[in-house]
């Protein structure tokens, strides 16, 4: 499992991703707008996806996440999606499963 912190609008830094080692990629505190901005990555197609592009592409990285499980964790997901443009909210609804957690996921000893 690879956990990436996307708090504070951090970018998708996939340099530590190893497709032979990581079956699950957790995108912690990702915003809906960050996810929509990375549609190609989030759809996990069987193709190389280039991230962190720029005019010189000096920091660009290509990854393939086909068959991997992409998990987004957010404390504000439902609220933030409600504030998005309708077309983006519709894309998220069609391409994701939302599981709201309203109680601890552990049992007290």
trRosetta pair geometry for C-beta under 8 A, 3 or more apart (Angstrom, degrees):
i j d omega theta_ij theta_ji phi_ij phi_ji
1 22 6.4 88 -125 -140 11 83
1 23 7.1 -43 -76 56 59 72
1 24 4.4 -16 -114 70 85 105
1 25 7.6 174 -161 -82 60 27
1 26 6.4 30 178 -12 106 107
2 16 6.2 163 -143 106 123 103
2 17 5.7 -87 -12 -101 179 69
2 18 7.9 149 -63 26 131 69
2 22 4.3 -8 -18 -127 108 145
2 24 7.3 179 28 93 62 57
2 25 5.1 -13 67 -115 100 71
2 26 7.1 -170 92 26 48 72
3 26 4.4 -15 -112 66 74 114
3 28 5.9 30 -174 -21 98 120
4 10 7.9 -155 162 105 93 125
4 12 6.8 47 150 -143 160 59
4 13 6.5 171 -142 56 119 76
4 14 7.5 -40 -81 -85 148 59
4 25 6.9 7 2 -177 110 92
4 26 6.9 173 26 87 63 59
4 27 5.6 -14 67 -113 102 58
4 28 6.7 -178 84 21 45 82
5 10 6.3 50 109 43 73 155
5 28 5.1 -34 -107 72 57 112
5 29 6.3 19 -159 39 71 114
6 9 7.6 -3 170 -134 78 12
6 10 4.9 -145 -141 62 44 94
6 11 7.9 -119 -128 85 86 6
6 12 7.2 -4 -99 -82 116 61
6 27 5.5 13 -9 -178 132 86
6 28 6.5 160 19 73 77 52
6 29 5.5 -166 67 85 71 75
6 30 4.2 42 63 -89 147 70
6 31 7.3 -134 125 2 118 69
6 34 5.7 134 169 154 140 169
7 10 6.3 33 58 -1 45 113
7 28 7.2 -29 -35 114 91 88
7 29 4.0 14 -74 104 80 151
9 31 7.3 -19 -89 10 68 131
9 34 7.0 -172 -131 -77 58 115
10 13 7.2 -54 158 -8 106 107
11 51 7.6 141 165 167 108 110
11 52 6.2 88 156 -92 145 91
12 27 7.7 -31 -113 -119 93 117
12 34 7.7 145 -52 177 95 106
12 38 5.9 82 -32 -94 151 153
12 41 6.7 85 172 115 170 178
12 51 5.4 -94 86 -156 112 144
12 52 7.5 -136 71 -47 77 87
13 16 7.5 47 126 7 90 92
13 52 7.5 58 -103 -64 58 133
14 17 4.3 -20 -176 0 86 130
14 51 5.9 94 17 44 121 153
14 61 5.8 -171 69 106 96 137
14 63 4.9 -63 134 -40 149 153
15 61 6.1 -126 -81 -98 70 161
17 22 5.8 -89 -148 40 68 149
17 25 6.9 0 -113 -102 114 123
17 63 5.6 27 88 -129 144 138
17 65 7.7 -54 -174 -85 146 97
18 21 3.9 35 89 27 117 112
18 22 5.7 119 61 -2 65 97
19 22 6.8 -62 -106 53 24 84
19 63 7.5 159 -55 -164 107 85
19 64 6.2 6 -84 74 149 86
19 65 7.5 -147 -104 -100 101 44
19 68 7.4 -106 -131 -61 80 126
22 25 6.2 62 155 -71 127 80
22 68 6.9 27 119 -135 86 129
23 68 6.2 -171 -168 -132 38 76
23 69 6.4 32 143 18 75 98
24 68 7.0 169 -93 -176 23 86
24 69 4.6 -22 -111 70 75 107
24 71 6.3 9 -173 -1 102 117
25 65 6.7 -50 -1 -137 145 130
25 68 5.9 43 -5 149 105 130
25 69 7.2 173 25 86 64 54
25 70 5.3 -15 66 -111 102 66
25 71 7.1 172 85 26 48 72
26 71 4.9 -25 -109 74 67 106
26 73 6.3 12 -174 -7 100 114
27 30 4.1 15 138 -34 111 137
27 34 7.8 -172 169 113 132 127
27 35 7.5 129 108 -86 156 93
27 70 6.8 17 -10 -175 114 88
27 71 6.8 177 22 87 72 49
27 72 4.8 -23 69 -107 108 68
27 73 7.0 174 83 21 53 70
28 73 4.9 -12 -121 59 59 116
29 73 6.6 -17 -38 94 43 84
29 74 6.1 105 -131 -108 33 65
29 75 7.3 -8 -111 6 80 89
30 34 4.9 -125 -166 79 86 132
30 35 5.8 89 146 -54 124 93
30 72 4.8 -84 56 -145 125 101
30 73 7.3 96 19 52 85 49
30 74 6.1 -85 63 -67 58 110
31 34 4.7 102 55 1 77 101
31 35 7.2 -145 95 -3 44 85
31 74 6.9 119 -97 -122 37 137
31 76 7.5 -14 -116 78 80 113
31 80 5.7 -127 -157 -180 86 160
32 35 5.6 -56 -151 36 37 112
32 36 6.2 35 154 -18 70 105
32 74 7.8 -29 -42 -45 71 178
32 77 6.6 113 -54 -147 99 67
32 80 4.9 171 9 118 112 112
32 81 4.9 143 -77 -81 160 72
32 84 5.7 -90 109 -56 137 142
32 88 7.1 111 146 144 110 115
32 89 7.6 16 172 -96 149 65
32 92 5.9 -26 -150 -86 109 155
33 36 5.7 -50 -141 38 34 110
33 37 6.3 39 155 -24 63 106
33 80 7.5 -105 -13 169 87 119
33 84 6.8 -178 -70 -109 82 112
33 88 7.4 12 -103 174 63 154
34 37 5.7 -56 -150 34 29 114
34 38 6.7 2 157 3 63 111
35 38 6.2 -76 -152 49 30 94
35 39 8.0 74 149 -77 61 54
35 42 5.7 70 -169 -79 84 152
35 72 6.2 -14 -83 -96 133 153
35 92 6.8 78 100 -107 130 106
35 96 7.9 16 163 -64 150 145
36 39 6.3 5 -165 -60 42 92
36 84 7.5 142 -26 -154 152 143
36 88 4.8 -5 -116 -151 157 110
36 91 6.4 98 -121 82 99 133
36 92 6.7 -63 -73 -59 97 100
38 41 4.2 -29 167 39 104 119
38 42 5.5 108 107 -25 87 98
38 51 7.5 13 -125 -111 113 107
39 42 5.7 -63 -140 42 29 108
39 43 6.2 27 164 -22 67 108
39 91 7.2 -49 -110 166 121 140
39 95 7.9 43 -143 104 87 173
40 43 6.2 -58 -148 32 26 108
40 45 6.9 -59 -168 19 71 118
40 49 5.0 162 123 -126 111 119
41 44 7.6 25 164 -67 42 51
41 49 4.9 160 -84 135 72 163
41 51 6.8 39 -71 -76 136 114
41 63 7.5 40 -124 75 103 113
41 65 6.4 57 -166 21 73 138
41 70 7.9 130 139 -107 85 154
42 70 6.1 -157 -136 110 63 163
42 95 6.9 82 126 141 115 130
42 96 8.0 -36 171 -73 125 103
43 95 6.7 -60 -93 -155 82 132
44 65 4.9 -88 -122 106 81 94
44 66 5.6 130 167 -109 79 35
44 67 6.9 -177 165 0 122 24
44 68 6.0 -152 -132 51 126 77
44 70 6.3 -159 -57 -14 119 122
45 49 7.7 115 52 -58 94 109
45 66 6.3 -37 126 -90 25 94
46 64 7.0 31 -159 -165 44 115
46 66 3.9 56 -97 -106 62 152
46 67 7.8 43 -88 -21 89 90
47 64 6.6 -160 100 -118 19 97
47 66 7.4 105 7 -55 41 117
48 62 4.5 18 177 175 113 116
48 63 7.0 143 -151 69 67 18
48 64 5.3 -57 -91 -64 54 94
49 62 6.7 158 74 -152 34 65
49 63 5.8 -29 59 65 87 72
49 64 7.0 137 7 -93 80 44
49 65 7.2 -30 20 10 128 97
50 53 5.8 61 132 -62 110 110
50 57 8.0 -25 179 -139 131 117
50 60 5.6 -2 -172 -171 105 112
50 61 7.2 156 -151 81 58 34
50 62 4.9 -31 -92 -93 70 82
51 60 7.0 153 78 -153 42 61
51 61 5.4 -22 60 64 92 86
51 62 7.6 162 14 -92 72 31
51 63 6.7 0 0 14 117 108
52 59 4.7 -89 149 118 124 97
52 60 5.4 -177 88 -106 83 39
52 61 5.7 41 37 15 121 88
53 57 5.7 -22 -142 -104 69 85
53 60 5.1 37 -96 -100 59 109
54 57 5.9 -178 53 -69 68 35
54 58 6.8 -37 59 27 124 77
54 59 6.4 53 3 38 124 97
54 60 7.2 -143 18 -52 75 90
57 60 4.0 -17 -165 -12 86 132
65 68 4.4 -79 -174 37 81 129
65 70 6.8 53 157 -62 142 112
72 77 7.4 117 122 -101 114 130
72 96 7.5 -26 26 -143 128 137
74 77 4.0 115 82 -55 124 92
74 80 7.3 -73 160 24 144 136
76 79 4.9 -65 -171 54 78 113
76 80 4.9 76 128 -28 98 108
77 80 6.0 -66 -142 40 22 105
77 81 6.2 20 164 -18 64 109
77 98 6.7 177 131 -136 139 115
78 81 6.0 -54 -145 35 26 109
78 82 6.5 30 155 -22 60 108
78 98 7.4 106 -78 -177 86 146
78 100 6.9 16 -46 -96 131 117
79 82 5.8 -60 -156 33 29 113
79 83 6.8 18 152 -12 64 110
80 83 5.8 -62 -152 39 35 108
80 84 6.8 49 149 -40 65 100
81 84 5.5 -44 -154 9 39 120
81 89 5.2 110 179 -122 86 95
81 92 6.0 -125 -127 84 119 156
82 89 7.4 74 -91 -112 24 141
84 88 4.6 -100 159 83 125 119
84 89 4.8 152 77 -54 114 91
84 92 7.7 78 65 0 161 137
85 88 4.8 82 66 10 87 105
85 89 7.1 -162 91 -6 42 89
86 89 5.6 -59 -145 40 33 111
86 90 6.1 35 156 -22 68 106
87 90 5.7 -53 -147 35 30 114
87 91 6.6 33 152 -21 62 102
88 91 5.6 -49 -150 31 35 112
88 92 6.5 35 152 -17 65 104
89 92 5.7 -53 -150 37 33 113
89 93 6.3 35 152 -21 65 106
90 93 5.6 -52 -145 36 33 113
90 94 6.3 26 157 -15 65 109
91 94 5.9 -62 -147 41 29 106
91 95 6.0 -8 165 10 66 121
92 95 6.4 -80 -135 53 23 90
92 96 5.4 -25 -177 20 67 126
93 96 7.2 -68 -109 49 13 86
101 105 6.4 -29 -156 -57 135 107
